Amino acid sequence: MKRRILWALVALNVLLVVTLAARLTGEGTALGQAAGGAGVRRPADYIMIPGEVNGGSSAVVYMIDTSNGLLGAMTYDDSNRALNTMPPIDLSRVFEVGGGPAPRGTQVAPGARGVGR
């Protein structure tokens, strides 16, 4: 009986050392490759922002996944008792396009005509 408990504790310690080594060495090592996966990803970090939609009757919760660069939203529909979700938007593609250069023109900001003259 004591021998069986001893071997179970030895096996548990080996498993704990392997998982500790996998976490310390980074993604895609030891357990991730042994399981046949392409690597174990860490959980994402989220920022959740409450908001309102113009013309809407319910509030919205915007969720930003800072690890993967995704934006999503959720709202609760009281009448149907359902949670409505927005498909995630890839923020890197949104910011990749950019706003473009500022428009040039001959117009001067109000109150700036007499400055410096």
BELZINOR-V916556 format. One record per residue. RES is the residue in one small letter. PSI is psi in whole degrees, -180 to 180 (NA if undefined). OMEGA is omega in degrees with one decimal (* if undefined). D_CENTER is the distance of its C-alpha to the mean C-alpha in whole Angstrom. Layout:
{{RES	PSI	OMEGA	D_CENTER} {RES	PSI	OMEGA	D_CENTER}}
This chain:
{{m	-46	180.0	49} {k	-35	-179.8	48} {r	-40	179.5	48} {r	-42	178.5	45} {i	-40	179.1	43} {l	-46	-179.8	43} {w	-34	176.2	42} {a	-40	177.1	39} {l	-38	176.6	38} {v	-44	178.8	38} {a	-40	177.6	36} {l	-42	178.2	34} {n	-40	177.0	34} {v	-43	178.1	33} {l	-43	178.6	30} {l	-39	178.3	29} {v	-40	179.3	30} {v	-44	179.2	28} {t	-36	176.3	25} {l	-42	178.2	25} {a	-38	179.3	26} {a	-39	-179.4	23} {r	-35	-178.0	21} {l	-30	-176.5	22} {t	-10	175.0	23} {g	-169	-176.8	19} {e	156	172.2	17} {g	27	179.2	20} {t	169	174.7	23} {a	-94	-173.1	25} {l	-35	-179.6	24} {g	-41	178.7	21} {q	-34	179.6	24} {a	-32	-179.3	27} {a	-5	178.6	25} {g	6	179.9	25} {g	167	178.5	21} {a	-1	-178.9	20} {g	150	-179.0	18} {v	125	179.0	16} {r	145	178.3	12} {r	156	178.4	11} {p	150	-177.7	9} {a	158	172.8	5} {d	133	-176.2	5} {y	144	168.3	5} {i	126	-179.3	8} {m	127	-175.2	10} {i	120	176.2	13} {p	148	179.7	16} {g	178	178.9	18} {e	151	177.1	21} {v	132	178.0	22} {n	128	-179.6	26} {g	-4	179.5	28} {g	158	-178.3	26} {s	-11	-177.7	27} {s	163	179.5	24} {a	162	-178.6	21} {v	145	171.3	17} {v	115	176.6	14} {y	136	-179.7	12} {m	125	177.3	8} {i	122	176.0	5} {d	101	-174.2	2} {t	-23	179.6	4} {s	-37	-175.8	4} {n	-4	177.7	5} {g	46	-179.3	6} {l	148	176.2	6} {l	131	177.1	8} {g	172	179.3	9} {a	153	177.5	12} {m	147	174.7	15} {t	153	179.8	18} {y	128	178.6	21} {d	109	-177.2	24} {d	-40	-175.5	27} {s	-38	-179.9	30} {n	-5	-175.3	28} {r	53	-178.2	27} {a	151	176.6	23} {l	115	-179.7	20} {n	133	-178.9	19} {t	150	175.5	15} {m	138	176.1	15} {p	144	-177.2	13} {p	146	177.1	10} {i	133	177.8	11} {d	109	-175.8	10} {l	-27	178.8	10} {s	-36	176.8	12} {r	-35	179.6	15} {v	-46	-177.1	15} {f	-14	177.8	16} {e	-39	-178.6	18} {v	-44	178.6	20} {g	177	-178.5	21} {g	-11	-177.6	23} {g	176	-179.2	26} {p	155	178.7	29} {a	141	-179.8	31} {p	142	178.6	34} {r	144	179.1	37} {g	179	-178.5	40} {t	-4	-178.7	43} {q	144	179.6	42} {v	146	179.3	42} {a	145	-179.9	40} {p	136	178.4	42} {g	-3	-176.9	44} {a	-4	-174.9	44} {r	-38	-175.5	47} {g	2	-176.2	49} {v	129	175.2	47} {g	7	-178.7	49} {r	NA	*	52}}
